[in-house]
Amino acid sequence: MTSEDGRESKGPETKQTHRLERKWTFWFDNQSKSKQGAAWGTSLRKVYTFDTVEEFWCLYDQIFRPSKLPANADLHLFKTGVEPKWEDPECANGGKWTVTSSRKANLDTMWLETLMALIGEQFDESDEICGVVASVRQRQDKLALWTKTSTNEAAQMSIGRKWKEIIDVTDKITYSFHDDSRRDKSIRGRYNV
């Protein structure tokens, strides 16, 4: 196209999107609103699935950060096709790395850093990771990075070390098997970094 003064002008701009290596899904669970005796997961809701950087930032800017959620609410980001439940086939033989936070600002920062590391495929064992859960609680919030093969100690240790670096935590973090957690709530973690 040529403008009136003879200079070449560009046509209508097209927005280029930046595809992610895989699709991701946000989930929300507000356990404070569940009915007495209702099975866990009945209040779990799929919020949105995305596969571009642009969609991620739009969603992140629009969806509550974990610190803004009510007590007993969980915000999840899992690979699409994997439900944030122990019973999901991808999670059934897995476990989770867990870090606690008593400051809401820390929770938001660790959450964002973890999300960017996941969608940016920053873990060497990214196929081993199922997703991440931010759990907002009255006394202490938690962030848990779920993986699929708890018995693969080398992979779990690598993931744990990398995650500590990403979220800038110096305290020890612990990995627990979902099987152990199902059987006994007081069980100690299997791996530590």
Sequence and secondary structure as in RCSB ss.txt:
>XXXX:A:sequence
MTSEDGRESKGPETKQTHRLERKWTFWFDNQSKSKQGAAWGTSLRKVYTFDTVEEFWCLYDQIFRPSKLPANADL
HLFKTGVEPKWEDPECANGGKWTVTSSRKANLDTMWLETLMALIGEQFDESDEICGVVASVRQRQDKLALWTKTS
TNEAAQMSIGRKWKEIIDVTDKITYSFHDDSRRDKSIRGRYNV
>XXXX:A:secstr
 B TTS B   S      EEEEEEEEEEEEGGG  TT  TTTT EEEEEEEEHHHHHHHHHHS  GGGS TTEEE
EEEETT  SSTTSTTTTT EEEEEEESSHHHHHHHHHHHHHHHHTT STTGGGEEEEEEEE SS EEEEEEES T
T HHHHHHHHHHHHHHHT  S  EEEEHHHHHH TT   SEE 
